[in-house]
Amino acid sequence: MELILVFKIFFIICVIIALYAVIRNLDIIKIIIIYWKDLIFKK
């Protein structure tokens, strides 16, 4: 049971780090999405 608890804690920490990274890079992600949208719909 303790191993499962350790894995749950590790998973939660990984999710928090991933969310933080996504929030930090939202402007870059938006620029990429706008670029691809322009490439697809302008032609």
C-alpha positions in Angstrom: 0.0 0.0 0.0 2.8 2.4 0.7 4.3 2.0 -2.7 1.0 3.0 -4.3 0.9 6.1 -2.0 4.4 7.0 -3.1 3.4 6.6 -6.8 0.3 8.8 -6.2 2.4 11.6 -4.6 5.0 11.4 -7.4 2.2 11.5 -10.1 0.6 14.6 -8.4 4.0 16.4 -8.3 4.6 15.6 -12.0 1.1 16.9 -12.9 1.8 20.2 -11.0 5.1 20.6 -12.7 3.6 19.9 -16.1 0.8 22.5 -15.5 3.3 25.1 -14.4 5.4 24.5 -17.6 2.3 24.8 -19.8 1.2 28.0 -18.1 4.7 29.5 -18.4 4.7 28.6 -22.2 1.1 29.6 -23.1 2.2 32.6 -25.1 4.6 30.4 -27.2 1.9 27.8 -27.7 -0.6 30.5 -28.8 1.9 31.8 -31.3 2.5 28.3 -32.7 -1.3 27.6 -33.0 -1.9 31.0 -34.7 0.9 30.2 -37.1 -0.4 26.8 -38.1 -4.0 28.2 -38.4 -2.7 30.9 -40.8 -0.8 28.3 -42.8 -3.9 26.1 -43.1 -6.6 28.7 -43.8 -4.8 31.3 -45.8 -4.0 29.0 -48.8 
